[in-house]
Amino acid sequence: MLQDQAPNSTDHKPSVCVLGAGIVGVSCALELLRQGYRVTLLDRSEEVIETSYGNAGVLATSSVLPMNNARLWKTLLPMLAGKSPSLHYQTGYLLRNCSWMIRFMTHANEASDSYRITALNALVRKVFNCISSG
Ligand SMILES: Cc1cc2nc3c(=O)[nH]c(=O)nc-3n(C[C@H](O)[C@H](O)[C@H](O)COP(=O)(O)OP(=O)(O)OC[C@H]3O[C@@H](n4cnc5c(N)ncnc54)[C@H](O)[C@@H]3O)c2cc1C
């Protein structure tokens, strides 16, 4: 558990607990600290040992196409029928998580693709600009 208090925190800002100390949790905690909140960062295991630990560090605009994009509808049936090497699943697991699956597929449309691609592209470009400006 990491616990810190921002140097310029005020009594008016509430304490915040961030769950999960991967890159997303650490980034959120740092930004909250910067904004003057008291922050506690909790992880069920060691910090930055799960997905963020295995990160290859590649920054690529080619990764901005979300997995649940509009074209997924065309390949969904063959995938569910086990005719594609791209997807392996257990029927029981899928049924238990069908509400997640429905939300995932709800976003597989061109308007949502465009929104998410634009946002991710802007984020990646910002990082490129930071790196190139040192
Ligand atoms: C092999 C590999 C290579 C990759 N390469 C790249 C790359 O080159 N470029 C790129 O941009 N992305 C890459 N990625 C993807 C990127 O690493 C992930 O998208 C990113 O690390 C996800 O960060 P996260 O903070 O969301 O998740 P995580 O790093 O998994 O952090 C989540 C944290 O939450 C904790 N947690 C979970 N449940 C609880 C709970 N109930 N209570 C408390 N804590 C909990 C976990 O212990 C974990 O520490 C790669 C991923 C892998 C696996």
The ligand as a Gaussian input file, in Angstrom:
#p B3LYP/6-31G(d) Opt

LIG

0 1
 C        2.843000      -8.955000     -22.602000
 C        2.191000      -7.598000     -22.707000
 C        2.778000      -6.617000     -23.478000
 C        2.167000      -5.358000     -23.601000
 N        2.789000      -4.414000     -24.359000
 C        2.229000      -3.197000     -24.481000
 C        2.887000      -2.186000     -25.228000
 O        3.952000      -2.394000     -25.786000
 N        2.290000      -0.970000     -25.312000
 C        1.112000      -0.695000     -24.680000
 O        0.653000       0.449000     -24.781000
 N        0.476000      -1.645000     -23.970000
 C        1.002000      -2.880000     -23.857000
 N        0.353000      -3.837000     -23.128000
 C       -0.933000      -3.492000     -22.504000
 C       -0.677000      -2.674000     -21.221000
 O        0.392000      -3.254000     -20.487000
 C       -1.951000      -2.673000     -20.383000
 O       -3.019000      -2.112000     -21.142000
 C       -1.783000      -1.857000     -19.104000
 O       -0.637000      -2.261000     -18.382000
 C       -3.019000      -2.006000     -18.245000
 O       -2.783000      -1.276000     -17.070000
 P       -3.805000      -1.343000     -15.890000
 O       -3.299000      -0.419000     -14.810000
 O       -5.175000      -1.123000     -16.420000
 O       -3.793000      -2.876000     -15.422000
 P       -2.740000      -3.684000     -14.480000
 O       -1.325000      -3.322000     -14.741000
 O       -3.127000      -5.127000     -14.626000
 O       -3.099000      -3.169000     -13.043000
 C       -4.284000      -3.535000     -12.390000
 C       -3.908000      -3.689000     -10.925000
 O       -5.116000      -3.853000     -10.197000
 C       -4.868000      -4.771000      -9.153000
 N       -6.156000      -5.300000      -8.751000
 C       -7.002000      -6.066000      -9.465000
 N       -8.102000      -6.329000      -8.765000
 C       -7.948000      -5.692000      -7.570000
 C       -8.744000      -5.585000      -6.416000
 N       -9.940000      -6.190000      -6.345000
 N       -8.279000      -4.862000      -5.376000
 C       -7.076000      -4.243000      -5.443000
 N       -6.272000      -4.304000      -6.521000
 C       -6.699000      -5.032000      -7.566000
 C       -3.949000      -5.800000      -9.764000
 O       -3.188000      -6.501000      -8.783000
 C       -3.047000      -4.917000     -10.640000
 O       -1.849000      -4.541000      -9.998000
 C        0.944000      -5.074000     -22.960000
 C        0.361000      -6.074000     -22.181000
 C        0.971000      -7.322000     -22.041000
 C        0.308000      -8.378000     -21.184000

